[in-house]
Structures are given as structure tokens and as C-alpha cells.
Amino acid sequence: MVHKNTQVIQALIRDFREEWLLSIPHDEEAALVEAAEEGGYPFLASILPSYDDSLTSGLSSGSLTGPTGFLPSLWNAIFDGKALRQHPCTESIFALRQIFRAFKKVFEVCHEDKVGDALASFIATDRGLPLVIDDALLTRTSALLHRPFLVGIGRAETFRFSHGPGAVAERLDSVSRWDFPSVSSYLVERFDMSDFFPVYAEEWPCEIRDALGRVVAVPKTFDKPRLISIEPSSQMYVQQGILRALDVEMRKHPHLNMRDQTRNQGLARRGSLDGSLATIDLSEASDRVSLALVKNVFRHSPAFLDLILGVRTPSVEFPEWGTRLRLKKFASMGCALTFPVQMLVFHSIIVSAICAAEGDTSDAAIRRIGKSDDVGIFGDDIVVPSEHYNSVASALERFGLKVNLSKSYS
């Protein structure tokens, strides 16, 4: 009996035959079905997606260098031997991508051995981050581009606080988390207690202690989990308020809009069509934005810097291992401020690198590049002019970040 996962592959092939009129020989289908039955879910979720990596790499470089695996009739409509055809069949490209990536997204955390490897890598990456970064151009770039709206946020006395939609470190439900089992000394000093508790008292009615996050694994791929830090309830409550304030200001700037990815998508598509723009993908992006880098970028706005450092969670625990780690990174995935802060940091690095490469680091040049229609950032997905790919990639690496060459295209 054919497994239901394999039936999905068969259904896709049938649709491409009947609806797309692609000629896929039955013996090719049988070979793929047999491999899927023998290899099971590991084959579908790990090996098949690797053939899609070969396809996208070949489309980008114009030459096949990786394995093709199955369905040679579709590959032959795209490549002539190893060389990309002048007019490759776009329907065949779509079909291969759909089939090879059908099981790429997983809904369960991978094997505990792979989780252990990911945790060890998380710790090693953090320990390898720099303790001090001193780059005056980077600070000045951020000051010119971001200081006008960061100053007001840093000086705000309160924000529109709220709890986030996810779990909290104390394992509390959506009602119990309003009790705030503990708060940090920074929150006590910085904010009014009535922002947290409806009934004001003379003293904080909860324990005051350093915030501690909880690192857990969540599904990502069959071979690797995604590690996130679940924040304490009081930290997340405040982070959400600051996130709202940042969102209001950053939405005013197309390069920094956290709510709309269409601009970046359009730039990436333009780059794929005419080669004028390059895309840069970062590995372990949030885990490599060091505390030292954040301090260097935002030292022009001491109040804002103090605010985001005060509400970050400085330490995390690993329940599986019974250990704790004092973070050298700014924050892990899970912190509400990770996404906006890294966007502001990457924007500063990109603009300063391009200005330096062009030999003009004047205020006017920084402002011009900062608003360039050829620069895009959304999280860790970056688009820059192709001529500045090497300069930007080198600058990112110099500040402790890691360019994912297999997903970056120039």
C-alpha cells in the first residue's frame, strides 16, 4: 500500500500532467515513488529539498553543479546537459520546485540529537561574539538616518504595553501572566507600577529579580530546529509596547517598514530579471547581532539605547541541559525587539558600507543612500546594488554576522 505522503507526490505529478500538460513519463514517476517509499519521511523532508537547491543554484549561475535526482524529463526542459537553456521551460521549473519542496516545511521538532547539536551551536555562536565594536562611521550613519525618531521613543515615559500572543518563560496561561510573578530592577526604576497593576500599592507586589529567558526548540526543517527564547511575562509586556512605538515610526520609512514585505520582494524580482540588484541572506541573523554591535550603532541616542538594553532579557536557561548562559548577543528570536533592532542595525551597516565603497561618507551621501530605491531590508533579507554586493557582505561579516552564500545571489 502506498503511503499517504507518497500519494501527495503522485497527485502533484498527475496535476502537472493533466492541468499543465507536462510530459512526465510514468517510469520517472515510478522511480520517484519507489525512492519515497523506501526512504520514507526523511527522504521527502531532507533529500528531495536538496535537489531544489541544485535547481535554484543552476538557475542563478547558468550551470548545473549539484545532483538532479529524479524526473529527468523536466530537468532536460530547463538545462541542456549542464548548461541553462536560452529559453528554459518555466512550467517545468515550477513543477520541480513544487514536488521537491512539498515536504520541506515540518510541523514537529527534529530528533533530539539534532536539537542537542543546535543548542551547542547556539552557545558556541554566542560565546564567539565580539565584546567591543568601535566604528564611528556606523554610529554616524545610524544617527543621521534613525536618531530623529529614536530620541522620542527613548524619552517616552510609558508605552501601550500588552502581552504577546505566545508563551512566557514562567509557563503561565493568558490570564495568570497578568499577575507578573517577577519584574527586573530596571522595570521598577523606569516605569510606573500602575502600568503593570490596576491597583496601585506602595511597593511592587511581586519579586524583583533579573530576567531569565527559556530557550526551546520549535519546528524549522527535518535536519535542524529553530531555537527561540521564551521571554518572562513582564519583559514581553514592555517589549510589545516599545515594538508598537517603533512600528509607528518605522512604517513612515519604506526601507524600514516591518509590516510590508512587498517592496523587498519587488527589488529581489528586479534583481533576478536584470541582474542589477543582489540579494543577501544571513545565517543565524538574530543570534549574531551582538550586544557590542547594538551599543555601537545606537550610542548616538543614549536614552533609547538604555531603554532597549533595559528591557532585553540578559540571560537564558536551557531546561534540557540544566544550564544558563549570559548572552553576548542583543537578543534571541522570541524577544519582541529582535526584528526591529536588527533591521535598524542592518540598514546602518549597508548604508555605511556603500558610502565607504563609493568614497563619499558625507552626511549628504549617507542620507542619499539611506533612501536609495536600490536598497531593501526586511528582517535578515537584504537587497543591494550588485556592484556593492562584496562591500556590503564584507562589512556584515566584519561586524560578526554571517552571510549565507547558498541563499545569496549576486
C-alpha positions in Angstrom: 0.0 0.0 0.0 1.4 3.4 -1.0 1.9 5.8 1.9 -0.3 8.9 2.0 2.8 11.1 1.8 3.8 9.4 -1.4 0.2 9.9 -2.7 0.7 13.6 -2.4 3.7 13.4 -4.8 1.7 11.3 -7.2 -1.2 13.8 -7.0 1.2 16.6 -7.9 2.6 14.8 -10.8 -0.9 13.9 -12.0 -1.9 17.6 -11.9 1.2 18.7 -13.8 0.4 16.1 -16.5 -3.3 16.9 -16.8 -3.6 20.6 -16.0 -0.2 21.8 -17.1 0.2 19.3 -20.0 3.8 18.5 -18.9 5.1 15.2 -20.3 6.3 13.2 -17.3 6.9 9.6 -18.2 5.4 7.0 -15.9 8.7 5.3 -15.4 10.1 8.5 -14.0 7.2 8.8 -11.6 7.6 5.2 -10.6 11.3 5.8 -9.7 10.5 8.7 -7.5 7.6 6.9 -5.8 9.8 3.9 -5.1 12.5 6.1 -3.6 9.9 7.9 -1.5 8.5 4.6 -0.2 12.0 3.2 0.7 13.3 6.4 2.2 10.1 7.5 4.0 9.7 10.9 5.5 13.5 11.6 5.8 13.7 11.3 2.1 10.8 13.6 1.4 11.7 16.3 4.0 15.5 16.3 3.7 16.8 14.7 0.5 14.2 16.0 -2.0 14.6 19.6 -1.0 18.4 19.3 -1.7 17.5 18.8 -5.4 15.6 22.1 -5.3 18.8 23.7 -4.0 20.6 22.4 -7.0 17.9 23.8 -9.3 18.0 27.3 -7.9 21.8 27.3 -7.9 21.8 26.3 -11.5 19.3 28.9 -12.5 21.4 31.6 -10.8 24.8 30.5 -12.2 23.6 29.2 -15.5 25.2 25.9 -15.0 24.2 22.7 -13.1 26.7 21.6 -10.5 24.6 19.7 -7.9 22.6 16.5 -8.1 19.4 16.3 -10.1 17.9 13.2 -8.6 14.6 12.5 -10.3 12.3 13.5 -13.1 15.0 13.9 -15.8 12.4 14.9 -18.5 11.6 18.1 -16.5 15.3 18.8 -15.9 16.0 18.4 -19.7 13.4 21.1 -20.4 15.4 23.5 -18.3 19.0 22.5 -18.9 20.9 21.3 -22.0 23.2 18.9 -20.3 24.7 21.1 -17.6 24.1 24.5 -19.3 20.9 26.5 -18.7 18.8 26.7 -21.9 18.3 30.1 -23.5 14.6 29.7 -23.0 14.1 27.2 -20.1 10.6 25.8 -19.5 9.1 27.9 -16.7 6.4 25.3 -16.1 9.0 22.6 -15.6 10.8 24.8 -13.1 7.6 25.4 -11.2 6.8 21.7 -11.2 10.2 20.6 -9.9 10.1 23.2 -7.1 6.6 22.2 -6.0 7.5 18.5 -5.9 10.9 18.8 -4.3 9.8 21.2 -1.6 6.4 19.7 -0.9 7.6 18.3 2.5 10.3 20.9 3.3 8.2 22.6 6.0 7.9 20.4 9.0 5.5 20.6 11.9 7.4 18.6 14.5 10.7 19.3 16.2 13.5 17.1 14.7 15.4 14.3 16.6 16.8 15.2 20.0 20.3 14.6 18.8 19.9 17.4 16.2 18.3 19.6 18.9 21.4 19.0 21.0 23.7 20.0 18.1 21.7 23.2 17.6 21.9 24.1 21.3 25.6 23.5 21.3 25.9 25.7 18.2 23.8 28.4 19.8 26.1 28.6 22.8 29.3 28.5 20.7 28.0 31.3 18.4 27.1 33.5 21.4 30.5 32.9 23.1 32.3 33.8 19.9 30.6 37.3 19.5 32.8 40.4 20.0 32.8 42.2 23.3 33.7 45.6 21.8 33.0 47.3 18.5 34.0 50.9 17.8 33.1 52.2 14.3 32.4 55.9 14.1 31.0 55.8 10.6 28.5 53.2 11.6 27.3 55.3 14.6 27.1 58.5 12.5 25.2 56.7 9.8 22.6 55.5 12.2 22.4 58.9 13.8 21.6 60.6 10.5 19.1 58.0 9.4 17.4 57.0 12.7 18.1 59.4 15.5 15.2 61.8 14.7 12.6 59.2 15.7 14.6 57.1 18.2 15.2 60.1 20.5 11.4 60.5 21.2 11.0 56.8 21.9 13.9 56.8 24.3 12.4 59.7 26.2 8.8 58.4 26.4 7.6 57.8 30.0 5.2 55.0 29.0 4.0 52.9 26.1 1.0 51.0 25.0 2.0 47.8 26.8 0.4 44.5 26.2 1.1 40.8 26.4 2.3 38.9 23.3 0.4 36.0 21.7 3.0 33.4 22.6 4.2 31.5 25.6 6.0 33.1 28.5 9.1 31.8 30.4 7.0 31.2 33.6 4.7 28.8 31.7 1.6 30.9 32.6 -1.7 31.0 30.7 -3.1 34.1 29.2 -4.8 35.1 32.4 -2.2 34.2 35.0 0.6 36.1 33.2 -1.2 39.3 34.3 0.0 38.5 37.9 3.6 39.2 36.9 5.5 36.8 39.1 8.6 38.9 38.9 10.0 42.1 37.4 13.5 43.3 36.8 15.0 46.2 38.8 15.2 48.2 35.6 11.4 48.0 35.1 10.9 49.1 38.7 13.1 52.2 38.2 12.0 53.1 34.6 8.2 52.6 34.7 5.2 53.4 36.8 3.8 50.4 38.7 0.3 51.3 37.6 1.3 50.4 34.1 1.5 46.8 35.3 -1.0 46.6 38.1 -4.5 48.1 38.0 -4.5 48.8 41.8 -1.5 50.9 42.9 0.3 49.8 46.0 3.1 51.3 48.0 5.5 48.6 46.9 5.8 46.3 43.9 3.6 43.3 44.8 6.0 40.8 43.1 9.6 39.6 43.3 12.3 41.9 41.9 15.0 39.9 40.1 17.0 39.7 36.9 15.0 38.5 33.9 15.7 34.9 32.7 14.5 33.5 29.4 13.9 29.9 28.4 15.4 28.5 25.2 13.3 25.9 23.4 13.3 24.2 20.1 10.5 24.7 17.6 10.0 23.2 14.1 12.1 24.5 11.2 13.4 21.8 9.0 13.8 18.0 9.2 17.5 18.4 9.9 17.6 21.5 12.1 15.3 23.1 14.7 14.7 26.7 15.3 15.8 27.9 18.7 13.8 30.7 20.4 14.0 32.3 23.7 10.7 32.5 25.6 10.6 35.8 27.4 9.4 36.4 31.0 5.9 37.9 31.1 7.0 41.3 32.4 9.7 41.7 29.8 7.5 40.7 26.9 4.7 43.0 28.2 7.1 46.0 28.0 8.8 44.9 24.8 5.4 44.8 23.0 4.8 48.4 24.0 8.2 49.6 22.6 7.6 47.5 19.5 4.4 49.4 18.8 6.2 52.7 19.1 9.0 51.6 16.8 6.4 50.2 14.3 4.6 53.6 14.1 7.9 55.4 13.3 9.5 52.8 11.0 6.4 52.5 8.9 7.0 56.1 7.8 10.2 54.9 6.1 9.7 52.5 3.2 13.1 50.9 3.8 12.2 50.1 7.4 8.5 49.0 7.2 8.2 45.9 9.3 4.6 45.2 8.1 5.1 45.1 4.4 7.5 42.8 2.5 6.3 43.6 -1.0 8.9 46.3 -1.5 11.7 43.9 -0.8 10.0 41.2 -3.0 9.8 43.6 -5.9 13.5 44.5 -5.6 14.5 40.8 -5.4 12.5 40.1 -8.5 14.0 43.1 -10.3 17.5 41.8 -9.5 16.6 38.3 -10.8 15.4 39.8 -14.1 18.2 42.3 -14.9 21.0 41.4 -12.5 21.2 45.0 -11.3 20.5 44.0 -7.7 21.9 41.4 -5.4 20.2 39.6 -2.5 22.0 38.7 0.7 20.7 36.2 3.2 22.2 36.0 6.7 22.7 32.8 8.7 21.7 32.9 12.4 21.0 36.6 12.0 19.4 37.4 15.4 22.0 35.2 17.2 24.9 37.1 15.6 23.7 40.7 16.3 26.0 41.2 19.3 25.4 43.5 22.3 28.6 45.3 21.3 27.2 46.0 17.8 23.9 47.4 19.1 25.8 49.6 21.6 28.0 51.0 18.8 25.1 51.6 16.4 22.8 53.4 18.9 25.3 55.2 21.1 24.1 58.4 19.4 20.8 58.1 21.4 21.7 57.2 25.0 18.1 57.2 26.2 16.9 54.8 23.5 19.9 52.6 24.0 19.3 52.4 27.7 15.7 51.6 27.1 16.3 48.6 24.8 19.1 47.3 26.9 17.0 47.6 30.0 14.1 45.5 28.6 16.1 42.8 26.9 16.5 39.5 28.7 20.2 39.2 29.6 20.3 35.5 30.4 18.7 32.3 29.3 18.4 28.8 30.6 18.4 25.5 28.8 15.9 23.3 30.6 17.1 20.1 28.8 20.7 20.7 30.0 20.1 22.4 33.3 22.5 25.3 32.4 22.3 29.0 32.0 24.0 31.4 29.6 24.7 35.2 30.0 24.1 36.5 26.5 26.6 38.4 24.4 24.0 38.8 21.7 21.4 41.6 21.9 18.5 39.1 22.0 17.3 35.8 20.5 14.3 35.2 18.4 11.4 35.4 20.8 12.2 38.9 22.0 9.7 41.4 20.5 12.5 43.9 19.8 14.8 41.5 17.9 13.2 42.2 14.5 13.1 46.0 14.5 16.5 46.4 16.1 18.2 44.1 13.6 16.6 46.0 10.7 17.9 49.3 12.0 21.4 47.7 12.6 21.5 46.1 9.1 20.3 49.4 7.5 23.2 51.2 9.2 25.8 48.7 8.1 24.5 48.6 4.5 24.4 52.3 4.0 27.8 52.9 5.7 29.4 50.1 3.6 28.1 51.5 0.3 29.2 55.1 1.1 32.6 53.8 2.1 32.9 51.8 -1.2 31.9 54.9 -3.2 34.5 57.0 -1.4 31.9 59.5 -0.1 30.9 59.3 3.6 29.5 62.9 3.8 26.2 63.5 5.6 24.5 64.1 2.2 25.8 60.8 0.8 24.6 58.9 3.8 21.1 60.4 3.6 21.0 59.7 -0.2 22.0 56.0 0.1 19.7 55.7 3.1 16.7 56.5 0.9 18.0 54.7 -2.2 15.4 52.8 -4.3 18.1 50.1 -4.8 18.4 49.2 -1.1 16.0 47.0 0.7 15.8 45.3 4.1 13.2 43.1 5.6 14.4 41.2 8.7 17.6 39.5 7.5 16.6 39.5 3.8 18.8 42.2 2.2 18.9 43.7 -1.3 21.7 45.9 -2.5 23.1 47.1 -5.9 25.1 44.2 -7.4 28.2 46.4 -7.7 28.2 46.7 -3.9 27.5 43.1 -3.0 31.1 42.3 -2.0 31.5 45.5 0.0 28.3 45.0 1.9 28.9 41.3 2.5 32.4 42.1 3.8 31.1 44.7 6.2 28.4 42.4 7.6 31.0 39.7 8.2 33.3 42.3 9.8 30.7 43.1 12.4 30.2 39.4 13.3 27.4 38.5 11.0 27.5 35.5 8.6 26.4 35.7 5.0 24.6 32.5 3.8 26.3 32.1 0.4 24.0 29.3 -0.7 21.0 31.7 -0.4 22.7 34.9 -1.5 22.7 35.8 -5.2 24.9 38.4 -6.9 
